[in-house]
Amino acid sequence: AVHMKVLVVGTGYVGLTTGVALAYLGHTVMCLDIDETKIAMLREGRSPIYEPGLPELMTLAKENIRFTTSYEDVDFKTCDVVFIAVGTPSLPDGSCDLSQVKAAAEAIGERLDEHFTVVVNKSTVPIGSGNWVGTLVREAYNRLKGRNPKGTYAVASNPEFLRQGAAVFDTLFPERIVIGADDARAIDLLTNLYRPLLNQDFPAPAFLPRKEGYSAVPVVTCDLASAELIKYAANAFLATKITFIN
């Protein structure tokens, strides 16, 4: 199995579930959050969010996962994938507050090294934001290094389709995995990261058995903007279904 080093920025609902699941699959994961209370809880093995199965999966994955509040604890010389999974709360005018995404993108850009790293946007952001994140990373990198980072990183979009209350199940046994990037190496790297999920050849946890007849998972690869559009289309479709149900 391919073993990768992963950084997840943000230990909310999406970030924590993603980090714990990847650690369970055998990758080495560092979860970073500026909220010290959350990190203290996580270091004690307690989940700051209520999600069935997550504390149990954390216990099974604990050898492969670490928690920190500081970027200085992250070794960017060996980091393969960075997930940005910070909050994007709505502002009073209905637009997204992207300040946390911006802070994360800049902090990452300042620290990227020669090692090829895929920066993945997991936060739900307006379509076209992938290019904006790429720009922020590049500008921060250039400011600090005074050189163009072309070739040392790529930006990808990998939206999640998690249901609250079934997030662990949806992460380990997804209906599909969507990877959007304009760089073929990024698509290859993320496909390898998710290989255990795509092949479903990992041992299912005792408390979450695999469904009968559930096997290989389809992977959808596309460009950045298409992946972001797929997420909004899925959300809109879900909202429409709920409206009809109500």
Summary of the structure (lengths in Angstrom):
residues: 246
radius of gyration: 17.4
end to end distance: 45.3
largest distance: 55.8
contacts: 793
relative contact order: 0.15
helix: 43%
strand: 16%
